[in-house]
Amino acid sequence: MRKVKFILFFLLSAIVTGQTKSRDTLTYKEFIYNVISEHPMAKIANLKQKIAKAKLLKAKGGFDPTLTSGIEQKYFYDKNYYNIFKNKITIPTPIGINITGGYDDNSGVFLNPENKTTNRGLWNAGVEIDVIQGLLTNQRRTDLKLAKIYQKIAKSQQQQMLNELIYKASKSYAEWQQYSSIYDRLLENLELSKMYLKNTKASLASGEKTAIDTLEANVYLQNNQIDIEKYKQLLAEKRIKLENYLWIKDAPVLLQTHVFPESKSITPKSDQIKLSENLDSIPKIALKLAKREQLILKQRLNREKLKPKLKLKYNQLLGTDKQNLDPIYNVDNYKWGASLQIPIFYRKERGKYRESKYKVEEIGYEIAQKKLEIQNKIAINQTNQKALVNQIILLEKNIKGYERLLQAETKKFEYGESSLFLINKRQEKLIESNLKLLSSENKMIVNYLDFMLLTNNIIPQE
């Protein structure tokens, strides 16, 4: 498998030791690699670039030369009224000029005189020019620019889709990891409960403990068994939720029951979080910036349509002789034309221009607002990060204190100076603190994932 550098790997990675054959580990690195390479949403995201390339190819098609050919004939009462054979090629250019050329070969008893050609046909070559509206800014050229900008939009959409997919998948893995750790803690607690019950029964046999002590130890064991069943079900739910992101060869896969996540999360330190001042690369903002570019182009096109339409056509006519099709040039043989179109009120054109202008202003405000929102979210995220770091430090100290208290209470119990009730209370407080620590570590992971998503760093770099 390819080596992939995962930004979040150090957030969720673990040092796993002492594994047996009956328990396998699905590492975060293996999991997220599968999501990126196999998940349908990741494949849909990759199609965005292909769609963008198809749009660009379509826009370039506006500059493809066009060949037009047609023939018309009429026969009536054994007479050839006319035979009209016309061919034309049009070559568009980026500006409002089309290069044209053609060949006509017409004949017939009743042929319209304007269609008459010399001997073996008539060649022509010329240009069609949009003199005022459409010379520098036109629909064809604008479509090409819009398609090029769409490449940026597609890239931002692809990145945003992958960002959100990896974010959700990573949160799912973190939850699976959290509940797996809780389940392991409760299993350890269950084993301690069994040991206490065994020791109490032994003390009962020797006369050091009473039947009430045995009953109390048995009830405590049953309570722990109830907790085990409860979290076993919750762990199964988290496992199923994780399986939503596991695919191989376009088919979903299920985890085996002996597969577990990495056992310990390495959470980031507060100084690892740095705020970037440049937010333009963040997909949500980059997407709006690209759309603003498109709106500006449409605004220019609509402004161009406020001009009158003046089209000029000029064709040099090149006759032929009876022997061959070689064109014969004569400067006096030509045809030309002009057409002018001016709307009386320009209401449609003015309306479109104003609409496009206001849309540019609107998206400008949206970009400014979105940047402010992201900056504030990052600031809140950093504040939460520092608070969670301090909270985890205190919880770790708290756990060490409860461990010492439990050890001391156990020693006193062995010497007959304490009771099983006090030991159970110490152990409950220790378990409670461990669960709080796991919950805080999970919040730290989610908080860090939020930061990585906000700053566009959540996609692993190969």
Protein Blocks (a to p, Z undefined) as FASTA:
>chain_A
ZZdddfklmmmgccdehiafklccddfklmmmmmmmmgmklmmmmmmmmmmmmmmmmmmm
mmgccdddddddddeehiafbacdddddddddfblcdcdddddddedjklcfklpcchjb
ccdddddddfkgoplmcfklmmmmmmmmmmmmmmmmmmmmmmmmmmmmmmmmmmmmmmmm
mmmmmmmmmmmmmmmmmmmmmmmmnopacfklmmmmmmmmmmmmmmmmmmmmmmmmmmmm
mmmmgceehiacdddfkbccdfbdcdddfklpccdfblklpmklmmmmmmmmmmmmmmmm
mmmmmpccddddddddddddfkbmcdcddfklccddddddddfklmmmmmmmmmmmmmmm
mmmmmmmmmmmmmmmmmmmmmmmmmmmmmmmmmmmmmmmmmmmmmmmmmmmmmnopacfk
lmmmmmmmmmmmmmmmmmmmmmmmmmmmmmmmmnopmbccZZ
